[in-house]
Amino acid sequence: MTLFESLLLLLLAAVVLLQVARRLSLPYPSMLALAGAGMALLPGTPDFPIDPRTALPLFIAPALMDAAFDFPVSTVKRFWIPLVAYAVGGVIVTALLVGWVGWAYAGLPFAAALVLGAIVAPPDAAAATAILSSMSIPRATDAILRGESLFNDAAALLLFGAALTAQTAGGLTLGQLGGFALAAPGGVLFGMVVGMVFPPMTRAICGALDSNLMQFIMTFLVWIVAEHLHLSPVLAVVALAMTIATRNSAPSSPRLRVQSYAVWSIVVFVLNVLAFLMMGLQARRIVGGMSGDHLREALAFAGIVSAIVIVTRIVMMIGFNRTVAWYRRLRGLEPPAPWRQALLAGWCGMRGLVTLATAFILPEDFPQRDVVVLTAFAVVIATLVVQGLTLTPMIRLLGLDQRAITERELIAVRRGLVQAAIDRLANETGDERSRLDATYRMELDALGESTTALERHRTLALAALAAQREALERSRQQFQLTDDDYNFLLEQLDWRELAVLPPETTRIGAE
């Protein structure tokens, strides 16, 4: 079986698993982890090496860009204390504990053990975004988890680079330490500068294909250039995304925006599939080359590391939450989020792309590389499967299911949007204003307690669009249109159908 055939098989399995995940309300990264592990067990799948210099930007840069673009800077300012505590403190503490166990139990040199700790320390941005998008939890917890998964990658990769340099070179010089210290602020500054220059440079690009292509080119270029400048590529890409999202105050074309969201979603998903496939193939080769005793020892070590990763995060989350509660109580301030939210945040520590990609790039002569790579894969599987599949029951058990509240808030915001349109039309005159005003007022009334009018409006609008589609097909069959004209009119009908007010339960982003 070739790599292409293996990838095609896993993509087909991923589509099936997506349907299963949707129907059972399970996070798709957990199902994908199972698929990758299952692919590793199939006979005949090829071993496919990847250039280490390609693995990190290929797998991580698009996922970071996609997640960071939707994460507002205002949220970073609001929650900067827990973000720093979790993204930096959590990574360092987890890496040190795993490093100590790797040194004491597995006999790794401490620098090599610290490399393993940096590999398994950061929760993943893509996994967190995908899992949290399908759930309704308190907004503060959701925001902190998404933000943490962006910034802890930078802390982990900086620690990974320092420990790997110390292991391969036998130590770190003062110049190297200074370089690592400047990498984080330098990466942020570089990403912000590019983010301010990029939109004016691309104003002439108006097509959907070239616009999306330019977005990917810029993302990869920023990562690669930041690496060559010895800056943090993670923070450079995150700063780039946030700067573009913040400075792009003029609304982009709706067509480009919709297509861009679709393209980025599918690319990130396919890269997840590819990463799990390749890690599964590596794990199969590693397991096949181990003796029985060595494999049992490696699996036992992987189990210990997985337990440390999970328990350490929970303890840190609850400990930080209780410390803040004690401090606020002394100052007479409002209490923080309850411990139940901290426990949920602790359980949302799924590892994913960053752990897989950094394990890819370990040199072949790295001490006990087979054990380290197998451990990294085991941690990803354990966190995505055990924690991911139990998240929904835990949310309900802790009483943190916010679906009913979220739906009420969504309706309230939608009523505010409609009222804003009515207020804008208040000073206008003419028949066009009257027709638009009547449409918006019908929508405002329908968003009240009774949805009968809204359902009737939706049914009639969809029926009218169906009749238009039939008429368009007849015109095409009678050769009254060219293919380009047909596709243009079909796209217009699609936009009209998208404009029909959807039910509250069919929001985009359920993946």
Secondary structure by P-SEA (a helix, b strand, c coil): ccaaaaaaaaaaaaaaaaaaaaaacccaaaaaaaaaaaaaacccbbbbbcccccccccccaaaaaaaaaaccaaaaaacaaaaaaaaaaaaaaaaaaaaaaaaacccccaaaaaaaaaaaccccaaaaaaaaaaccccaaaaaaaaaaaacaaaaaaaaaaaaaaaaaaccccaaaaaaaaaaaaaaaaaaaaaaaaccccccccccaaaaaaaaaaaaaaaaaaaaaacccaaaaaaaaaaaaaaaccccccaaaaaaaaaaaaaaaaaaaaaaaaaaaaaaaaaaaaccaaaaaaaaaaaaaaaaaaaaaaaaaaaaaaaaaaaaaaaacccccccaaaaaaaaacccccaaaaaaaaaccccccaaaaaaaaaaaaaaaaaaccccaaaaaaaaacccaaaaaaaaaaaaaaaaaaaaaaaacccccaaaaaaaaaaaaaaaaacccaaaaaaaaaaaaaaaaaaaaaaaaaaaaccccaaaaaaaaaaaaaaaaacccccccccccc
